[in-house]
Amino acid sequence: MKKIILSMAILLMAGGSVMAQSAQDKEAAKAAKAAEKAAKKEAKTQFQEALKIKEALDLKINEKKATEDELKTENAKIKDYALKALNSGYLDESRYAEAWKMASGASLQLNNLYIADVTNKLPIDTMQFFANVKDLTKSLKNELKYTKVTKGETGNEKFVEGRKKNLAQSGDYYIYAAQLLGESKRYDNALEAFSLAMNFKDDYPEVANMIESRFENSQLAYYAFHMAHDAKKYDSMEQYYDKAMQYADGAKVTEQVYQQSFLERGDTATWATKIHDMCLKAPQENTENIQMLLGFYQKKGLDKMSAFADEVLAVDDQVLIAVYAKAFVLFNSEKYDDALVQYQKCTEIKPDYYDAWYQSGLCKYRQALALNSTISNIKNQKEAKAAKDKTISLFTEAIPYFEKARECAPDEPSKWAYELKQCYTVSGNAAKAAEMDKLL
């Protein structure tokens, strides 16, 4: 019996809960309906306010009484009220075409005023200009969407065609906005403007066949890429890089900046890989990069440096810096005869190359010094004499190379006179040695 009573109690409670929920739903529906009614009323009021301001402004314009300040403030109000009504989602659809027409008309007038100010070198709010361009293109697109085209003398066909031209020309305003925003260091907004300019034909297919931009997308990507670099926005650089490389006039500098950016990011491994590939692709055009990369590999070991030099020379054996690097590695490994061969290859490529001539002389000079240091330890007199004669011969053989170095830098005796003095002294040419001594 208790169980039956308990079940009935639960049933009554549940029934009460359902009734309460039903009442709440009715109240919620009633509140929602009231809110919707209020929103529709507000949208209608905003539309009417925009229309009222527009009619008053048009009258002043026709009477030529509208000042520039009035044009700016009143058009801003028209656009604001019209867009609020449209964006609310509660404006009657039958008013869409007229509302979008008011918004686009106001945006067009504001845009012209901004352009005039910039042309006259007057300050403008670049963010407001950019926002207005976005409002302009959105409004024109929707005006065309909701406007029914009518033909004949009283029709709107020509007017609609004019609006299409306005929309087609608006892509250039995004480019203008990007430039102005970049100058004011609003880089995020400037890059957004560049992207909108590049995507303009895709975003507005209804006028794609009418768009005649002053710039190809590759050139816009070039500007955006370098702006992103100035702002140290490396992710954006990556986004624009491939397209920017299609701009032939700037491809070389774009590639160089891109490679260098990895050093700025602290990513030396990627930098080395990128530079390596670029250098092997066109060695003669990348001698400065080859030199930088040789220095990078040198820090990792002479074998790494030599291996890269060999890679470059396998592509082009006339790359001077690579031949010199090969000689440098051999010289520092005390393989003087092999180093001399490479230094002489350098002089064949560049006959007035001071360093190559000087280093050629040092190859003989270092051999002479090394051999001379062993003579005192040679007990066999015949062998000692042979070593001494060889030493004198090596010093003598060094003289022509140092003299060529002298020809390359005649006004800088500090670079070559000391070695020549030593060579002339050992070879028995006292007069020449004294000449060098005076220069020192």
Secondary structure, DSSP 8 states (H G I E B T S, - for coil): -HHHHHHHHHHHHHHHHHHHHHHHHHHHHHHHHHHHHHHHHHHHHHHHHHHHHHHHHHHHHHTT---HHHHHHHHHHHHHHHHHHHHHT-S-GGGHHHHHHHHHHHHHHHHHHHHHHHHTT----HHHHHHHHHHHHHHHHHHHHH-----STT-SHHHHHHHHHHHHHTHHHHHHHHHHHHHTT-HHHHHHHHHHHHTHHHH-GGGGGG---SS-HHHHHHHHHHHHHHTT-HHHHHHHHHHHTT-GGGHHHHHHHHHHHHHHTT-HHHHHHHHHHHHHHSGGGGHHHHHHHHHHHHHH-HHHHHHHHHHHHHH-TT-HHHHHHHHHHHHHTT-HHHHHHHHHHHHHH-TT-HHHHHHHHHHHHHHHHHHHTTGGG---HHHHHHHHHHHHHHHHHHHHHHHHHHHHSTT-GGGTHHHHHHHHHHHT-HHHHHHHHHH-
